[in-house]
């Protein structure tokens, strides 16, 4: 029987992220408990909404053209200037706001980092996969605002190519707690991103320091953001900028951690790995959190078809892709407590392995990341 294809989902629910911006100004103007509004709404309200509105298990026609998606695209394009205006107006205002204590200022910019990470980096992820120069530039601007520009190179050139293998730092290993994963991925992703761009230059017979290496653009954009933060808010403004950037990076890597935890591609021998399939990413079709995260949680399909625009991403049955029990807001909070995380997720990983790879009897090399590096026959160490 042919699959029933639903109409393209309405664009309006995906614009819900705009409601977060006024909350930042409420916190700045009022202080007190209101500085906690941004994380409270982003994490807890959307977790509650998931319980109320349930899951969306429908799929629309993946071959839909861009024309019906005009309003879906606009929210991702207007977010960068809106985030820029919000972030830097607050950097100007908050250091001179006498009614805000130091604790309130830091708490407020922690909340700002929650939205520049949860929304801003998610939108940059959507934009960097597009072919349009405008959309890719918007992705770079968003990443520069959180001092994580190399994420574009790492994600496009390393993660998608090597996901589920030891060469991908972002694939969290089985039984690896987030607090071990986080410093490892910070270190390895920057190194692998630069190595990937250096290899790209070499393929064009150019030195790594050629002007075409995007790391020059990354450096210029990030330096510009730091200079602007200092010009508007002095040392205090620069420190608050760093607080939101650090929070945003933490939010991103929390999401990276849960997206592929314990899921590995089978090693076929001599550094060869099976093709990427829906079963190599955790899937979640919880409706409300996918409004906020523009279907990022339909991650299994994103890895199957990386250039598919977010409204068209498909969800999968349990037999095709492993399912998270809750949406990302709940799962990222659980990831901060490794014993709780392992209790929730380790049985699911073991069941996934038994269902898809009964022929693998020794998972030690997969768990330790010591299988051969893709493309070689040598072991890939820590």
Secondary structure, 3 states (H helix, E strand, C coil): CCCCCECCCCCHHHHHHHHHHHHHHHHHHHCHHHHHHHHHHHHHHHHHHHHHHCECCCCECCCCCCHHHHHHHHHHHHHHHHHHHHHHHHHHHHCCCCCCCHHHHHHHHHHHHHHHHHHHHHHHHHHHCCCCHHHHHHHHHHHHCCCCCCHHHHHHHHHHHHCCCCCCCCCCCCCCCHHHHHHHHHHHHHHHHHHHHHHHHHHCCCCCCCCCCHHHHHHHHHHHHHHHHHHHHHHHHHHHHHHHHHHHHHHHHHHHHHHCCCCCCCEEECCEECCCCHHHCCECCEHHHHHHCCCCCCHHHHHHCCCCCHHHCCCCCCCCCCECCCCHHHHHHHHCCHHHHHHHHHHHHHHHHHHHCCCCCCCHHHHHCCCECCCCCCECCC
